[in-house]
């Protein structure tokens, strides 16, 4: 039995944040019914066509779900939604600010009508405050949260290469829904929870906030290097490949100087005797390290680092990551179906003893519409009429 078997999730979702949350619920066995606009669906379906003709974002975020097309603005849609909500345990939405209120699906109304329902609302900035009606895209939230100010090079800020604000919000929505379901088991009552992208990413920004507010100076943009730890970052070997390493404490620093650089005198150099002094003199420190590494091949550097128990990694491309020997050895890749054929997908990161993740198909737009409507008690002629009228 799957951990969330028997739990039904109804989702008005688009883009990344809410689909990321509900996909994880689906991975654990929840039935996720995704309501999409007839004809076009979730706009993430058209972000690109790189995965055998399907969108890379969409196939990532929507496996194991059922797609129901429904024009929520049509008068007949309200009865469909009502019957769905009567059967649902969880309702998730991340529509534009105010959209669910105009549809009569705001959290307050749903909680009054369905006492056991868990309602999860995901937004850019929250339901109150001066930013409540602002549109929120990932890049904009990265900027508002201060992440861009500490990411990039000294010359230019850079966005994180993945939708980190959306992912943060999706993670807190996922854990929040699980918490609310546990609360319902104890109280018999559902609840409402709200997650904003700004506040989710703001939690992840806590270290630079503490460092900057209490220390007086925010962490400086340092590219792939660490702003407050040294040595920590990329170094080139003599063959041109890049090695990443990190020193976290003084015993590691001593081992690095003695066993990796084979220059033990650097450990007591006044410029490098503490992490703070190494950060202050990081240019000179990098030069000393590079003067040794340039004489060695990358495999030789990695061997020395491993022997000295110094944390290290190689710069991999996305293709090389997809063939990572560690993931292959642990069997972390599975095959899932899509409307255009099978693709590889990574197994959920949390491995639960005795539980196999669902890893079901990515649905075509409206693939389960007729089956769901039939299940809800609508007859064949009504369903056919709705198709003709563009209701579904």
ZIVENKA-V974827 format. One record per residue. RES is the residue in three letters. PHI is phi in whole degrees, 0 to 359 (999 if undefined). Layout:
# ZIVENKA-V974827
res=(RES:RES)
phi=(PHI:PHI)
This chain:
# ZIVENKA-V974827
res=(UNK:UNK:UNK:UNK:UNK:UNK:UNK:UNK:UNK:UNK:UNK:UNK:UNK:UNK:UNK:UNK:UNK:UNK:UNK:UNK:UNK:UNK:UNK:UNK:UNK:UNK:UNK:UNK:UNK:UNK:UNK:UNK:UNK:UNK:UNK:UNK:UNK:UNK:UNK:UNK:UNK:UNK:UNK:UNK:UNK:UNK:UNK:UNK:UNK:UNK:UNK:UNK:UNK:UNK:UNK:UNK:UNK:UNK:UNK:UNK:UNK:UNK:UNK:UNK:UNK:UNK:UNK:UNK:UNK:UNK:UNK:UNK:UNK:UNK:UNK:UNK:UNK:UNK:UNK:UNK:UNK:UNK:UNK:UNK:UNK:UNK:UNK:UNK:UNK:UNK:UNK:UNK:UNK:UNK:UNK:UNK:UNK:UNK:UNK:UNK:UNK:UNK:UNK:UNK:UNK:UNK:UNK:UNK:UNK:UNK:UNK:UNK:UNK:UNK:UNK:UNK:UNK:UNK:UNK:UNK:UNK:UNK:UNK:UNK:UNK:UNK:UNK:UNK:UNK:UNK:UNK:UNK:UNK:UNK:UNK:UNK:UNK:UNK:UNK:UNK:UNK:UNK:UNK:UNK:UNK:UNK:UNK:UNK:UNK:UNK:UNK:UNK:UNK:UNK:UNK:UNK:UNK:UNK:UNK:UNK:UNK:UNK:UNK:UNK:UNK:UNK:UNK:UNK:UNK:UNK:UNK:UNK:UNK:UNK:UNK:UNK:UNK:UNK:UNK:UNK:UNK:UNK:UNK:UNK:UNK:UNK:UNK:UNK:UNK:UNK:UNK:UNK:UNK:UNK:UNK:UNK:UNK:UNK:UNK:UNK:UNK:UNK:UNK:UNK:UNK:UNK:UNK:UNK:UNK:UNK:UNK:UNK:UNK:UNK:UNK:UNK:UNK:UNK:UNK:UNK:UNK:UNK:UNK:UNK:UNK:UNK:UNK:UNK:UNK:UNK:UNK:UNK:UNK:UNK:UNK:UNK:UNK:UNK:UNK:UNK:UNK:UNK:UNK:UNK:UNK:UNK:UNK:UNK:UNK:UNK:UNK:UNK:UNK:UNK:UNK:UNK:UNK:UNK:UNK:UNK:UNK:UNK:UNK:UNK:UNK:UNK:UNK:UNK:UNK:UNK:UNK:UNK:UNK:UNK:UNK:UNK:UNK:UNK:UNK:UNK:UNK:UNK:UNK:UNK:UNK:UNK:UNK:UNK:UNK:UNK:UNK:UNK:UNK:UNK:UNK:UNK:UNK:UNK:UNK:UNK:UNK:UNK:UNK:UNK:UNK:UNK:UNK:UNK:UNK:UNK:UNK:UNK:UNK:UNK:UNK:UNK:UNK:UNK:UNK:UNK:UNK:UNK:UNK:UNK:UNK:UNK:UNK:UNK:UNK:UNK:UNK:UNK:UNK:UNK:UNK:UNK:UNK:UNK:UNK:UNK:UNK:UNK:UNK:UNK:UNK:UNK:UNK:UNK:UNK:UNK:UNK:UNK:UNK:UNK:UNK:UNK:UNK:UNK:UNK:UNK:UNK:UNK:UNK:UNK:UNK:UNK:UNK:UNK:UNK:UNK:UNK:UNK:UNK:UNK:UNK:UNK:UNK:UNK:UNK:UNK:UNK:UNK:UNK:UNK:UNK:UNK:UNK:UNK:UNK:UNK:UNK:UNK)
phi=(999:286:304:251:300:94:267:250:246:255:228:259:229:204:63:240:302:291:302:294:296:287:297:292:295:295:303:266:106:292:274:250:259:259:276:233:289:303:88:238:72:306:295:292:298:250:301:201:222:274:256:55:100:258:285:297:297:293:293:294:262:229:294:66:251:249:257:243:275:200:276:294:275:282:304:289:293:299:289:297:296:300:294:295:294:297:261:274:259:223:237:237:212:221:288:299:309:86:296:291:297:293:269:75:240:292:303:298:294:294:295:290:272:227:292:265:282:265:250:239:246:246:220:285:229:102:274:230:91:293:263:300:261:283:291:226:250:306:302:293:289:302:291:296:277:85:295:296:290:243:242:121:260:304:276:209:289:219:285:295:286:236:281:291:291:298:295:300:297:297:295:288:295:300:292:294:296:299:297:295:293:295:300:295:299:272:251:81:238:282:204:242:224:232:229:248:299:298:286:294:291:299:299:288:269:298:299:295:295:301:298:283:289:272:270:95:224:292:305:275:296:224:62:274:273:276:286:229:227:212:283:200:151:268:219:272:274:296:267:93:288:254:245:253:216:215:253:254:205:290:303:295:297:297:293:297:296:281:264:264:283:57:225:299:293:294:297:251:299:306:286:232:283:217:300:300:289:293:295:299:249:295:296:294:297:300:296:296:294:294:295:273:297:295:269:238:281:301:302:292:297:296:296:296:297:295:299:273:60:261:300:207:202:254:284:249:282:296:295:294:298:295:249:302:298:293:294:296:297:266:63:273:257:232:254:234:274:226:300:245:127:287:224:277:218:279:292:306:298:277:268:258:304:84:241:260:298:293:53:278:293:277:280:290:302:73:301:254:305:296:295:291:296:298:299:281:101:276:278:298:292:297:298:298:297:296:299:294:271:79:288:234)
